[in-house]
Amino acid sequence: MTQFILDLVAWGGYFGIFLLMAFENVFPPFPSEVVMGLGGIAVARGTMTMVPLIVAGTLGTTAGNYFWYAIGRRFGYEPLKPFVDRWSRWLTIEWRDVERLHTFFLRHGQWVVFVFRFMPAFRTMVSLPAGMAGMPRGRFLVWTAAGAAIWNTFLAWAGWYLGANFRQLDAYFGPVTVVLIVAMVVCYIWRVVTWKPRG
């Protein structure tokens, strides 16, 4: 995977970075930590410059997130009611919870979208409910781009600093992602076991 990313970056330059970051948010096998880390290494070697790298990465991230946002916005959240009513036990939510989440997203969705950009397990996932809640398109794009720009800047500078030891990025963020996913699974199992409908 790393060699493929290297080849694509070498072939496509900034456009390759854009594509990889867009795909990373649509189809997870391209980790942004590695993509932007390799971009940072390219900056250190003089084959790229930092600002265009961050711009390309941020535009790609925003485009990939917009894909899921558009799907959520297209269908909305109302069609979920029969599904939620039928599977509420395993979802551990009732329809009134969905409506409350919808209202919360309308009021505070921009902060949720922004903060989740820094969480490996959630940064793509949050785009779908943002669209389903009907979050204004401009607000979604601005806050997604803002969070992505900060995250991508950090990764690019880390790649530049680490130089050839870019695998340290994956070695660090990989376990963090695994821990977060395991924590999510444990929390879900606990919630299923203890959840009771309110009638």
N, C-alpha and C positions, 0 to 999 in steps of 0.2 A: 504493500500500500504506500509506504513512504517513497519508494522509487517511482511509483506511478505519479505521485504528487510532484516529485522533483521534475519528472519529465514534462508534465503538463505545465508547470510554472516556467520551465525553460523554454517550452514551445510558445506558450500564450502570454507570458509576461504578466502584466497587470490584468489583462482580460482573463488569463488563466486563474489568477487569484479570485477575480469576480465570480467565475463559474464555479470554482471549488467551494467558495463560501456560500454561494446560492444553493448548490447541491447539498452542502453540509446541513442546511436548515430544512431541506425537503427530504433528503435521504441520508440518514446519519453516518454512513461509513467513512466520510471524509471529516476527521476531527479538526475543528477550527484551531485548536492549540497547535497542531502540527503544521497546518497550512500557513497560518500567520507567523509561526515560529520559523518556518523555512523562508518566508518572505523577509523576516528580520535578518536571517543569515545572508540572504541575497543583498540586502542593504549593506551589511558589514563587508561583503566582498566587492561592493561597488557596482553590481549589476542592476540594482534597483535603488530608488530613493524612498525615504520614509513616508513623506506626505502622500504621494500617489498610491503607495502601497496601502496605507490606512484608508484612503478614500475608496479604492477598489474593493478592499475587504468589507468596508462598511456598506457600500452599495450592494454587494453580493449578499451580505447578511440580511439587509432590509428586503431585498427582492425575494429571498427564500422564505422569510417570515410572512411576507405579503401573500404568498401562495396559499398558506394555511388560513390566514386572515380572510382572504377572499372566499374560500370554501365555507368558512363559518358564517360569513356575512350573507352568502348566497342562500343558505338554508335556514339561518336563524336558530333560535332555541325552542320555539313553540312546537315544532315537529317531534321534539324529544319526549313530550309528555307521556304518550302511550308506552314508550320504552322505559322511562323512569318509573311509571306506575307499576309496570310488570316486574322489573328487576330491581326495585328499590332496596330489597334485602341485601343484594350483592353489591349494589352501588353505595349502600349505606347512606342514602339520601332520599328525601321525599320531594315532591314537586314544589312544595313551599320553600324548601332549601334552594332549589334551582332558581326560583323567583327572587329570593333574597340575594343570591350570588349575582344574578343579573343586575339588580339594583345597585349592589356594591360596585360592580364593574363599571356601570354608567357613571358613578360618582368618583371612583378612585382608580379606574382602570389604567390611567397613564402611569401611575406609580408602580402598579403591579407589573406592567409590561417593562418598565425601565429596570426595576430591581431584578426581575427574573432573567434579564440578559446576562447576569453574572453567575447564574446557576446552571452548571452543565446539564443537569437532568431536566430542567424546566424551560430553558430559553426558547426552544422551538414550540414546545407544548402550549405555551401561554397564548400564542397567536390565534389558535382556533377558538377558544372561548372569547377572546377579544372581538373576533368577527361575529360570533354568535350573539354576543351582547349588543351588537350594533355600535361599538365604539367608533366615533367619527374617524374617517379614513386619515385625514390630515394629522389628527392627534396621535393615532397609532403609528404612522410613519415617522413623525418627529421623535417620539419617545423611544421607538425601536432603534432608529438611527443614532440617537444620543447615547443609549446604553451600549449599542454595538461599537460605536466609535471609541468609547472609553475602554471596553474590553479588548478590542482589536489593537488599540494602541499599546496596551499593556503586553499583549502577546507578542507583538512585533518587536518592541523594545527588549523583551525577554529573549527572543530569538537572536537579536543583534548582540546582546550581552553574552549569551551563552556560546555564541559562535557555533563551532562544529559539534558542540555537545547538546544539540537541539533535542536529542532523545530524552534528556532530563525533563523537558516539558511534558512529554507523554508519560514518563515515569512518575511524575508528580500528579498530574491531573487525572491520569487513568485510575489510580486507586481512590482518589477523591470521588470520582463519578461512581465507581462501584459501591463505595460506602453509602453514598446518597441513595442509590437505587435499592440497596439492601434495606436501608432504613425505611424507605417508602413501602417496600413489601411487608416488612414487619409491622409498620403502623397500620397498613391496610388489613392484615390478618387480625390484628388486635381490634380494629374497628368493626370488622365483620362479626367477630365473636361477641363483642359487647353491645352492638348496636340494637336498639329496640325502636320500632316505629312509634310515633306519638299519637297515632290514631287519626 
